[in-house]
Amino acid sequence: MSVSFPAISPTRRSFTPGRYATKKFDSISGSSSTRLYGNRAFDAQLTMDFVTGDSDTTAILNSWHESKGGAYTLTLPSSIFTGTTSDLANQIPSYLNWRWAESPLVESLFPGRSRVQVRLVATLDA
């Protein structure tokens, strides 16, 4: 099951491309070899900050609850990547499944306005 993330543009976004499944083996002589156990990166991180009104904050929290805190994957709208060139956006693989890495953090700025921090992690689901 996949849950929709709200179509809101973040005010700040950071992306870590993840890692490949590798293992380094060291011998007694000091030589080593590294094995690659897959051809896809995983555990990518997407961290976003939003400054939103109450309705958009509620939509983000609803997405958290509907996905059961990361049990279900998220469908990310293109607005998440607004302001990113297509070359850069293409560096985020489409095979990744996004999930909540942790619960969203809501900071009230003043009545009706909040800063919401969201951290997502990308998984390879079979």
N, C-alpha and C positions, 0 to 999 in steps of 0.2 A: 504494500500500500504506500502511496506517496501523498504527501500533504503539500499544499501550495504555500509558499512563502509570500507575504504581501508584496505587491508591486510598488515599492518605495525605493527611492534613490538614497544611498547612504551619503553622509557628509564626509566620511572617512572610510577607507577600505585598505586592508593589507592582505596579501596573499603569499603563502609559503607553498612551493610546488610539491612538497611531499618527498617520499623516498622510494627507492627500489629495494626489493628483497634481495639482499646480498649477504654473504658470509665470508669473512676472511679467515684463512687457515694459516697458522704460523708453524714452521717446523723447528726442530731443535737447532738446526744449523743457521737459522735466522731468515731463510728464504720463506716466501709466502705466496699464496695464490688466493684469488677471490672468485667466488662462484656467484653467478646471477641466477636467481630462482624464479624469475618472472620478467615479463617485458612491459609491465605497466607500473607507474608510480602510484602510491596510495598514501594515506594519512596527510593529504594536503590540508592546509588550514586557511580559512577565510574569516577574517575578523572585520566587523563593520560597526560603525557608530552612526546612529540616526538621531536627528533632532526632530521630534514629531509632536503633533497634537495628540489629544487623548484617543481619538478614533484610530489613528495609525499605531499608537502604542498598544491599544487593545488588540489590533489585528496581529501584531507580532506575538503578543502573549497567547492569543488564540492558536497561532501556528505551533507554538511550543506545546500547548496542551493537546492539540489534535494529533501531533506526532508522538505523543506520550514521552516527551523528553528525549527524543532521539531513537525511539524504537522503530519509527517509520522514517523513510527517507523524505527529503524535501525536494520539491520542484521549484527551482529558482527562476524568477522572471528576468527578462533582459534588462529591466531597469536597475537591477543590482550592479550592472557593469556600465551604467551610463557614464560617459566621459572617458571610457577606455577605447583605444583604437582597436580595430578588428585584428590587427597583428598581435596585439597583447592579449586580447580576449581569446584568440585561438590557442594560446599557450595553456589555457585551462581545459584539460581533456574532457570531452563530452561523456566518456565512459564512467566518470566518477559519480558516486551516489553521495549526496550531501546529507549530513545529519547534524543535529545539535551536538556540540562538544560539551556544552555546559548550559545551564539555564541563563536566560537573558537578564542583564542587569539594568534596572530602570532607576534613573536618577531624576527626581523632580527639580526642574529649573525654576519654574514659577507656575501658578495655576494654569492648567490647560496645556502646559508645554513640558516635555521630558526629553532627556538624553537616554537612549537605549543602546547598550553594547551587546553585540551578538557575536558568538564565536561558533563557527561550523567546522566540521571535520569531514573529509571525503573518504569513503570506503569503497572497496571492491567487493560487491556482493555477488555470490554465485547465482 
